[in-house]
Amino acid sequence: QVQLVESGGGLVQAGGSLRLSCVASGSIFSINVMGWYRQAPGKQRELVARSFSAGFTNYADSVKGRFTISRDNAKKTVYLQMNSLKPEDTAVYYCNADVFGVDYWGQGTQVTVSS
C-alpha cells in the first residue's frame, strides 16, 4: 500500500503564490510518475503537471510558465510551485503516484484564488 499526503493549500489573492507538497509513504521501491491533478466544482479532474523518474516533466497548457513541478526522490516527495495564480486555478488539488503501473491518490487539498 502507498499513502500520499498533501499539504500547502489555502486561500490566496489573484497574482499570489502557493506551494503544494505531497509525501509518499508505504511499501515503495520506486515511483515512476508523480504528479498533480485538480478538480473544480462541476468539472472533471484534470492533469496539472507530472514529473517522470527519467527526469522530464509535462504541464497542462493552462499552467505553463506559472507552475513548476519538482520532486525529491530520496524523500519521496513532489512539489508544485504555483505562481501568478488566477481565480480559475481554484480547485481541489490531488497528488498522484504511479507505482509499477498502479495509481495512488492523495486526499486532496483545497486551493482557492480570490479575485
URHUMO-V634358 format. One record per residue. N is the residue number from 1. RES is the residue in three letters. SS is DSSP state (H for helix, E for strand, C for the rest). BURIAL is 1 if it has 16 or more other ideal C-beta (glycine too) atoms within 10 Angstrom, else 0. Layout:
n/res/ss/burial
N/RES/SS/BURIAL
N/RES/SS/BURIAL
//
This chain:
n/res/ss/burial
1/GLN/C/0
2/VAL/E/1
3/GLN/E/0
4/LEU/E/1
5/VAL/E/0
6/GLU/E/1
7/SER/E/0
8/GLY/C/1
9/GLY/C/1
10/GLY/E/0
11/LEU/E/0
12/VAL/E/1
13/GLN/E/0
14/ALA/C/0
15/GLY/C/0
16/GLY/C/0
17/SER/C/0
18/LEU/E/1
19/ARG/E/0
20/LEU/E/1
21/SER/E/1
22/CYS/E/1
23/VAL/E/1
24/ALA/E/1
25/SER/E/0
26/GLY/E/0
27/SER/C/0
28/ILE/C/0
29/PHE/C/0
30/SER/C/0
31/ILE/C/1
32/ASN/C/0
33/VAL/E/1
34/MET/E/1
35/GLY/E/1
36/TRP/E/1
37/TYR/E/1
38/ARG/E/1
39/GLN/E/0
40/ALA/C/0
41/PRO/C/0
42/GLY/C/0
43/LYS/C/0
44/GLN/C/0
45/ARG/C/0
46/GLU/E/0
47/LEU/E/0
48/VAL/E/1
49/ALA/E/1
50/ARG/E/1
51/SER/E/1
52/PHE/E/0
53/SER/C/0
54/ALA/C/0
55/GLY/C/0
56/PHE/C/0
57/THR/E/0
58/ASN/E/0
59/TYR/E/1
60/ALA/C/0
61/ASP/C/0
62/SER/C/0
63/VAL/C/1
64/LYS/C/0
65/GLY/C/0
66/ARG/C/0
67/PHE/E/1
68/THR/E/0
69/ILE/E/1
70/SER/E/0
71/ARG/E/1
72/ASP/E/0
73/ASN/C/0
74/ALA/C/0
75/LYS/C/0
76/LYS/C/1
77/THR/E/1
78/VAL/E/1
79/TYR/E/1
80/LEU/E/1
81/GLN/E/0
82/MET/E/1
83/ASN/C/0
84/SER/C/0
85/LEU/C/1
86/LYS/C/0
87/PRO/H/0
88/GLU/H/0
89/ASP/H/1
90/THR/C/1
91/ALA/E/1
92/VAL/E/1
93/TYR/E/1
94/TYR/E/1
95/CYS/E/1
96/ASN/E/1
97/ALA/E/1
98/ASP/E/1
99/VAL/E/1
100/PHE/C/0
101/GLY/C/0
102/VAL/E/0
103/ASP/E/0
104/TYR/E/1
105/TRP/E/0
106/GLY/C/1
107/GLN/C/0
108/GLY/C/1
109/THR/E/1
110/GLN/E/0
111/VAL/E/1
112/THR/E/0
113/VAL/E/1
114/SER/E/0
115/SER/C/0
//
